[in-house]
Amino acid sequence: MAKKLSSLDDLGGFVFSTNKDFELESNDEQQETLPNNQQKLEAHLDKKNRGGKVATIVKGYEGSDDDLKAVAKQLKTLCGVGGSAKDGEIIIQGDFRNKIMDFLAKEGYKIKRVGG
């Protein structure tokens, strides 16, 4: 059975065009990561669309995906749970908002509690 393609990236970077003036735009620009003391993060507690389970969400991270994933890994290890990181958000399974806020404050991040 043939593998279904979900995007042009699945073609391995191959692009075909009949336009003679076509130029491939490169989107390899990496967003520069701000220093910890310039990051303004928000700690949310989310209960919606999770089957009754709670998740702690850290929003507002500005930087590269690699740096975001590194911070997420530190938080997942600290809490001993799973989670994910994408689009400037870190999602940690469970209610670990206080623990995460303390850790991030010690690392130099500006973090505030949002919601109850």
N, C-alpha and C positions, 0 to 999 in steps of 0.2 A: 504494500500500500504506500502511495506517495505521501511525503510529508507536506502538510498544508502550510503555505507561506502566510505569515501574519503581517509582515512588513517588508519593505525593500531591503532592510538590513539582513534579512534571511537569505538574500541572494549573494551575500558575501561582498557587498560593495559594488557589484556590477550594475551599471546604468547604461541604458541604450536610448538614444534619441535620434530622430530624423532631422532635427533642427541643427543647421550648420553652425549657428551662433550660440549653441547651448554651452553653458559653463556650470559645472557642478559646484554648488555652494558648500563649503566645508563648515560644519558646525562643531568643530573640535575645540571651540573656545571653552576653556575651563574657568569657572567662576572662582575668583580669588577668595580664599577663606579669610574672614575677618579675625583679628585677635580675640581671645576669649573675653577680655574686658570690654570689647565693643559689641559683643553679641547680646541681643535683647531677646530672651527666650520666655515662653509662657508655658506653664505646666497645667494641663487640662486633665480632667477625669471624665472618661467617656463610657456610657453604658448603652448607647444606641446601636442597633444593628449588629449585636454581638451575641445573640442568644442568651441574654441575661448576664453575661460575663462583663467584667470591668476591665478597662485598659487605661493606662496612663499615657497621655500624648504630650510630647514636648514639641512646640511649634516655634517657628521663627528663625531656625538655623540658617545662616547665610554662609555658604562656602561650597567647596567641591563635594561631589558625591562620596568620594573616597574618605574624606575627613568626616562627613556625616556618618558614614558606616562605622568608622573607627570609634566615634563617640557612642554610637548605638551599641556597639559590642561591649564597651566599657560598662554601660548601664545594664545591659543584659547579664553580664558577668556579676556585677555588683548585686543585682536582685536575684540572680539564679533562675531566671525565667527566659522565655522566648520573646521575640518581638521582630520589628522590621524598621527599615529606614528608607524613605523616599520623599522626594519633593519638599525637602526642608523640614520634614516631620519625622520624629522618632516615636514609634508605637511600642510600648512595653506592656506585656500581658500582666494584668493585676493592678491593685491599688498600691503603688509604691511612690506616690507623689512626694511625700515628705522626705523619704530616703534619697530620691533623685534630686530634689531641690537642694538638700544639704550637700550632696556630692558635687553638683554643678557650681554651687556657690563657692565651695572650697577650691574648685578648679579656676575660679575667676570670672565665671559667666554671670551676667545680670539676669536673674530669673525671678518671675513673679507668679503667684498662684492665681489662676483664673477659674471662677466658678466656686461652688460650695466647698 
